[in-house]
Amino acid sequence: MRQKEVINISDGKRLGFICDVEFDLESGQIKTLVVPSSGRMLGLFSKDNDVAIPWDAIVRIGDDIVLVDYEEVYRR
């Protein structure tokens, strides 16, 4: 998943590459994909503005790209 770029189809913006995944420990299912904010360098510094993408916002997962569809970008 880390090599996949995330694109929001509602506005066509490239959100970046997946840096983390959050799981529901009880069910083992993926809850959220996390994309680093544009201000982060080499995974360092603030994680406060990372983009958290809920699993239900995912439209399609391809070989290189994850398409998501939602109006508001959720920040952590």
VENTA-V331019 format. One record per residue. N is the residue number from 1. RES is the residue in one letter. PHI is phi in whole degrees, -180 to 180 (none if undefined). OMEGA is omega in radians with two decimals (999 if undefined). NEAR is the number of other C-alpha atoms within 10 Angstrom. Layout:
n,res,phi,omega,near
N,RES,PHI,OMEGA,NEAR
N,RES,PHI,OMEGA,NEAR
This chain:
n,res,phi,omega,near
1,M,none,-3.07,15
2,R,-67,-3.12,13
3,Q,-90,-3.08,11
4,K,-99,3.08,17
5,E,-89,-3.12,20
6,V,-106,3.13,23
7,I,-126,3.11,19
8,N,-88,-3.07,21
9,I,-76,3.13,16
10,S,-72,3.11,12
11,D,-132,3.09,10
12,G,78,-3.09,11
13,K,-78,3.00,10
14,R,-85,-3.09,13
15,L,-89,3.14,17
16,G,124,-3.11,17
17,F,-104,-3.13,21
18,I,-62,3.12,21
19,C,-113,-3.10,17
20,D,-160,3.10,15
21,V,-134,3.09,16
22,E,-107,-3.10,16
23,F,-110,2.90,13
24,D,-87,-3.03,10
25,L,-65,-3.14,9
26,E,-74,-3.08,6
27,S,-95,-3.09,8
28,G,80,-3.11,9
29,Q,-91,3.09,11
30,I,-73,3.10,13
31,K,-99,-2.96,16
32,T,-147,2.94,19
33,L,-101,-3.11,22
34,V,-118,3.10,22
35,V,-118,-3.12,23
36,P,-66,3.09,25
37,S,-65,-3.09,20
38,S,-67,-3.11,11
39,G,-84,-3.12,13
40,R,-78,-3.14,14
41,M,-113,3.06,10
42,L,53,3.12,7
43,G,74,-3.11,11
44,L,-101,3.06,9
45,F,71,-2.92,9
46,S,-69,2.98,12
47,K,-102,-3.05,15
48,D,-64,-3.07,11
49,N,-106,3.08,15
50,D,-61,3.12,20
51,V,-89,3.11,22
52,A,-104,-3.08,21
53,I,-109,3.14,26
54,P,-66,-3.08,17
55,W,-57,-3.09,15
56,D,-72,3.07,11
57,A,-88,-3.11,15
58,I,-78,3.14,19
59,V,-95,-3.06,14
60,R,-156,3.04,10
61,I,-116,3.14,14
62,G,-104,-3.14,10
63,D,-65,-3.06,9
64,D,-121,-2.97,12
65,I,-133,2.98,18
66,V,-114,3.11,19
67,L,-96,3.10,19
68,V,-123,-3.13,22
69,D,-137,3.03,18
70,Y,-160,-3.05,16
71,E,-74,-3.02,11
72,E,-102,3.07,9
73,V,-82,-3.11,14
74,Y,-82,3.10,13
75,R,-104,3.12,15
76,R,-90,999,13
